Amino acid sequence: MTAPIISEEESTAMPKQDGNTKLALIAHDNKKVDLVAWATFNRETLAAFPLVATGHTARLVRDKVGLDVEELLSGPEGGDAQIAAGVATGEIEAVFFFVDPLFAQPHDPDIRALLRVCNVHNVPVATNLATADLIIAGLPACVGAPGAFPTNPS
């Protein structure tokens, strides 16, 4: 069996950047403490990127971690859909979504749409701590590389 032919563009794990891309942060209520601890540990790396987050998550990251974060609507009010739109338009290049798998969410269709859009556009999405650690570990190597994540000019 031969391996399929994959173009260089398709083989890149991270999509090409235009200099204005962002990382998105989302956490369900029972996972917000985990996201704050993870963001605190990875503060230096996250600070190199423009960040966007859903309502309460943005406020927690700003207040507890001290990072600049663009605040969107809360998830149930449309924040997950806003992040999905950012992924679809190429504005958001990676999503860190700390999901609580033990509780049903009233806005589950928006969550599914976000995950689908990430898959359609080949955007890395972490839904748990282990995956978030793997993605964040690769970010410093991408900073400044041609066609990779840009650094935040501020």
C-alpha positions as CSV (number, residue, x, y, z in Angstrom):
1,M,0.0,0.0,0.0
2,T,1.4,3.4,-1.0
3,A,1.0,6.5,1.0
4,P,-1.3,9.1,-0.4
5,I,0.4,12.1,-2.1
6,I,0.0,15.1,0.2
7,S,0.9,18.6,-0.9
8,E,3.2,20.7,1.2
9,E,0.3,23.0,2.1
10,E,-1.8,20.0,3.3
11,S,1.0,18.6,5.3
12,T,1.4,21.6,7.6
13,A,0.0,20.9,11.0
14,M,-0.7,24.5,11.6
15,P,-2.5,26.7,9.0
16,K,-0.7,29.7,7.4
17,Q,-0.9,33.0,9.3
18,D,-1.6,36.6,8.1
19,G,-0.2,38.3,11.2
20,N,-3.5,39.0,12.9
21,T,-4.5,35.6,14.0
22,K,-5.6,34.7,17.5
23,L,-5.8,31.8,20.0
24,A,-9.2,31.1,21.5
25,L,-9.8,30.1,25.1
26,I,-13.1,28.5,26.3
27,A,-13.9,26.5,29.4
28,H,-17.1,25.0,30.7
29,D,-18.0,26.1,34.3
30,N,-16.5,23.0,35.9
31,K,-13.3,23.3,34.0
32,K,-12.6,27.1,34.5
33,V,-10.2,26.4,37.4
34,D,-8.2,24.0,35.2
35,L,-8.0,26.5,32.4
36,V,-6.8,29.3,34.8
37,A,-4.2,27.0,36.2
38,W,-3.1,25.9,32.7
39,A,-3.0,29.5,31.4
40,T,-1.0,30.6,34.5
41,F,1.6,27.8,33.9
42,N,1.7,28.7,30.1
43,R,1.4,32.5,30.6
44,E,4.6,33.4,28.8
45,T,3.7,31.5,25.7
46,L,0.1,32.7,25.7
47,A,1.3,36.3,26.1
48,A,3.0,36.1,22.7
49,F,-0.3,35.8,20.9
50,P,-3.5,37.8,20.7
51,L,-6.2,36.0,22.7
52,V,-9.9,35.8,22.5
53,A,-12.3,34.0,24.9
54,T,-15.9,33.6,25.8
55,G,-17.4,35.8,28.5
56,H,-16.5,34.6,32.0
57,T,-13.4,32.7,30.8
58,A,-12.0,36.0,29.3
59,R,-12.6,37.8,32.6
60,L,-11.0,35.0,34.6
61,V,-7.9,34.9,32.4
62,R,-7.6,38.7,32.5
63,D,-8.1,38.9,36.3
64,K,-6.4,35.8,37.5
65,V,-3.6,35.3,34.9
66,G,-3.0,38.9,33.9
67,L,-3.3,38.4,30.1
68,D,-4.9,40.7,27.6
69,V,-8.0,38.9,26.2
70,E,-10.7,40.0,23.8
71,E,-14.0,39.2,25.5
72,L,-16.8,37.7,23.4
73,L,-20.3,36.6,24.5
74,S,-20.6,33.7,26.9
75,G,-20.9,30.3,25.2
76,P,-24.7,29.9,25.7
77,E,-25.2,33.5,24.4
78,G,-23.3,32.8,21.2
79,G,-19.7,33.0,22.2
80,D,-18.9,29.6,20.8
81,A,-20.5,30.6,17.5
82,Q,-18.4,33.7,17.5
83,I,-15.3,31.7,17.9
84,A,-16.5,29.3,15.2
85,A,-16.9,32.3,12.8
86,G,-13.3,33.4,13.7
87,V,-12.0,29.9,12.8
88,A,-13.9,29.9,9.5
89,T,-12.6,33.3,8.5
90,G,-9.0,32.4,9.4
91,E,-8.9,34.9,12.3
92,I,-8.5,32.2,15.0
93,E,-5.7,29.6,14.4
94,A,-6.0,27.4,17.5
95,V,-8.7,26.7,20.1
96,F,-8.2,25.6,23.7
97,F,-11.7,24.4,24.8
98,F,-11.7,22.8,28.2
99,V,-14.9,20.7,28.0
100,D,-16.7,19.2,30.9
101,P,-17.7,15.8,29.4
102,L,-19.8,14.8,32.4
103,F,-22.6,17.4,32.0
104,A,-24.8,18.2,29.0
105,Q,-24.6,21.8,27.8
106,P,-27.7,23.7,26.7
107,H,-25.8,25.1,23.8
108,D,-24.5,21.7,22.6
109,P,-25.3,22.5,18.9
110,D,-23.0,25.5,19.0
111,I,-20.2,23.4,20.6
112,R,-20.6,20.8,17.9
113,A,-20.6,23.5,15.2
114,L,-17.3,24.9,16.6
115,L,-15.7,21.5,16.7
116,R,-16.9,20.8,13.1
117,V,-15.6,24.1,11.8
118,C,-12.2,23.4,13.4
119,N,-12.1,20.1,11.7
120,V,-13.2,21.5,8.3
121,H,-10.5,24.2,8.4
122,N,-7.8,22.0,10.0
123,V,-7.5,24.2,13.0
124,P,-6.0,22.5,16.1
125,V,-8.5,22.2,18.9
126,A,-7.7,21.0,22.4
127,T,-10.7,19.7,24.5
128,N,-8.7,18.5,27.5
129,L,-5.6,19.3,29.4
130,A,-3.4,16.7,27.8
131,T,-4.1,17.9,24.2
132,A,-3.8,21.5,25.3
133,D,-0.3,20.7,26.7
134,L,0.7,19.1,23.4
135,I,-0.5,22.1,21.3
136,I,0.9,24.8,23.5
137,A,4.3,22.9,23.6
138,G,4.5,23.4,19.8
139,L,3.6,27.1,19.7
140,P,7.1,28.5,20.7
141,A,8.6,26.5,17.8
142,C,6.1,28.1,15.4
143,V,6.6,31.7,16.6
144,G,8.4,33.6,13.9
145,A,8.6,30.7,11.5
146,P,7.5,31.5,7.9
147,G,3.8,30.7,7.6
148,A,3.4,30.0,11.3
149,F,1.9,31.7,14.3
150,P,2.8,35.3,14.5
151,T,4.0,37.0,17.7
152,N,1.8,39.6,19.3
153,P,3.4,43.0,18.5
154,S,2.3,44.5,21.8
